[in-house]
Amino acid sequence: MAHGRVVKGVSFVGLRDVGDPVELATHYSDGGADELVLLDIAATPDDSSTMLEVVAMVADSITIPFTVGGGVRSVRDAAAIIEAGADRVSLNSAALATPSLITEIADRFGSQAVVVAIDAGDGVVHTHGGRRPTEVQTIPWAREAGERGAGEILLTSIRQDGQRTGFDLELTAAVRDVLTIPVIASGGAGSAQHVAEALRVTEAALIASIVHENPTGLPGLRREIESFGIALRPWKERA
């Protein structure tokens, strides 16, 4: 998301507007998504009220859990998002700058409410929407985030993001192997087969481009994923 709208790009650049967040969230909730993730990639203090309004409207419109990230720099920021209706908050750059923030939020709201998002490229973590590489190694940082109290890791391959050529399964498996908490694979979903491949190495897969262009096509995608032998959470399709 950026400035109250849903956007999507390729490898974190070339962003285009793909719709209203509340409308899309409702489509996905009704269409069989297990959970939703809203990441504000242009978050600034001036935009915080707009994002909280979106969070509240989404919470009133859907029946599935959702995570919100972007601009979470303190326990107060996390509290505002959770009080607006989100189930979890996602930390990225702020967690790298102040790793103790993970523990502080987990201590207040529980580990299940804390997701640490890792934008990975060339073996290191990137910040600021994937634009700035750091010297922090991806796998050790994922391990530390788990040890500090994260309940989930949202792992995005910058190289694969928006490419629709499949997830970075090697990276996903390597991170999953050092953790005892769930890892959400992100970046690269282009087909049901890609999602099925990811779900064979980790607990969850995030999809964006393939449903943003066809928000009502999610039920069919679920059926196709299941045809590859993947057991998804029970969901009753609307008549």
N, C-alpha and C positions, 0 to 999 in steps of 0.2 A: 504494500500500500504506500501511497504518497499523497499527502494533502487531502485525505479523505476519500481517495479513489483507489480501486484495485488496478495495479499496473504489472506488467510482465516484460522481461527483457531476455537477452541471451548473454550468458556469462556476466550477468549483473550490469549490462549496459544496453543502450538502445531501448529504453523503457517505452512502452505504449499503454495507453488507457484501455482496460478491458471491461470496466463496468463499475456498478455501484456495489459496495461491500455488503450491504444488508440484503439486497436482492440476490446476489450471488450466494451468500451464506445460506439463505432460505432454500434456494435451489439445491445446494449441496446437501443440506440437512435432510430435505425431503427425498433427495435422490439416492441416499445410501452411504454418504460419507460417515466414517466412524467418528472422526474428530475434525476440527478446523484449526488452522494456524493463520493468524493475522500478524504480519510483520510490517511495521511502519519504517520503511527504509529512508525516509526523509524526515525523521522525527527531530523536532526542535522544541524547546520550551514553549514557543508561541503556538505550536500545533497541538499541544497536549490536550487542551479542552476539546478540540475537534475529534481527536482520537477517542477520548473518553465518551463522547456523545455516540460515536460509532459503536464502541464496545457495548454501551447500554442498549442501543437499538438492536444489535445482533443478539444479545442475551435475551431480549424479549421476543425474538423472532425464530429461534432455533431450539431444538431439543437435545442437541449433542454437546459434549464438552468442547471448549475451544481455548486456545493459547494465544496470548497477545504479547508482542515484543516490539522493540524499537523505542529508544529514549528512556529505558528503565535504568536509572542511575542511582537509585536509593531505595530503601525499604518503603519510604513514603510513596515513591512512584509506583512500586509494586502494589502497595495497599490500595491506591486509588484505582488501579486497573482491576484488581480482584473485587473491590467494593462496587465497581461499575457492572460486574457480572461475569468477568472472565474466570475460568477455572484454574488457569496457570499463567505465569509470566515467563517470558523468554529473555535471557540475558546473553549479550554477546560482547561488545567492546567494553562495557562497564565491568563485566566479570573479569576480563583480562587485566584491566587497569587496577581493579580492587577485588581480588579473588575472595576476600572475606565476605563480600556482599552475597555470595551464593549461600554461605552458612547463615548469615543474618536473616535472609528471607526464608530459608528453610526452617530455621528455628521458630520463626513467627507463624508461618503458614503451613509448614510441613514440606517434606521433600517432594511430595506428589505435585506441589504447586510450582516447582522450579524446573524449568527447562534451560539448559545451556546450549545455545546455538553456536556451532563452529563452522565458519566458512573456510574451507581448506583448499589449498592450491600449492603444488610443488612441495608437499611435505610440511608446510607451515600454515599457521593460522593467519587469516587476513581479517582486518577490521574495516570500519567505516563503509559498510555495504560492499565488502570484498575488494575495495580499491587500494587498501594499504597492507602490504605484506609485513608480517612481524618476524621476529627470530624465534618465536615460540613454536615448538614442534607439535604437530597435530595430535599424535597418539599420547604422548605424556600429558598434554593439556586435558585431553578427554578423561584420562585416568584421574588427574587431580580434581577436575570438576566433579566427578563422581564421589571422590573421597570427601570433598567439601560439602556435599549434601544435595547435589543435583538429583532430580528424580528421573530425568530423561536427557538424552543428548540428541539434538537436531543437527545432523551432519550433512552439510551441503558441499558438493564438489563444484567449485567455481568453473572448472574446465567443462563439466558436463551440463551445467545449468542452462536450461532452455534449448539444448541441442537436440533432444529427443532421440538420442542414440543409445540410451540405456544408462543405468546408474553406474557409478564407480564401485563395482562389487569388491574389488581388492581392498580399497580403502575402507569400505564399510565393514568388511569382515575383520580387518586388522583392528579397527577401533572396537568392534563388538567383542573381540577376543580378550580385551584387557578390562572389560567392565562387567559388573553384575546388574546394571540397570539397562533399560531398553534404549536402543539406538534407532532413531528415525532416519532412514536413508532419504536424501533429497538431492535433486539435480539430475536431469537426464531422462525422465520418464517420457516415452514416446508411444508406448503400446501396453496392452495388458500383459504381454509376455515379459516386458521389462519389469513391470511391477511384481509379477510372479517370481522372477529371478531374484529380485531384492528380498522378497519375503521368505526366500529359502535361506538367507544368510542373516537376517535380522527380523525384529518384531514388527516394524512398521515402515511404510513408504509414503512419502509426500508427493502428491501430483499437483501440477498447476496448469501448464500450457495446454495439455490435452483435454482438460475439462473447461478451462476458461473460454475456449473457442466453441464449446458445445456443452453449456451447463446442464442441459437436460439429458445428456448422454451417459451420465454416471451409472444408472442401473444396468445398462448393457455392458459397460466396462466391468462392473462387478461380476456379472455372469461369465464374462470371458476369462477373467482372472481365476474364477473358481473352476473353469474348464481345464486349467493347467494343474489341477489337483491341490490348489491352495484353499484352505478352510478359512473363510472370513467370518467376522462376527455376524450373528444372526440379524437379519433385517427383513422386514416385510414390505415388499414393493406395493405402492399404492395402485389401486385398480384404475 
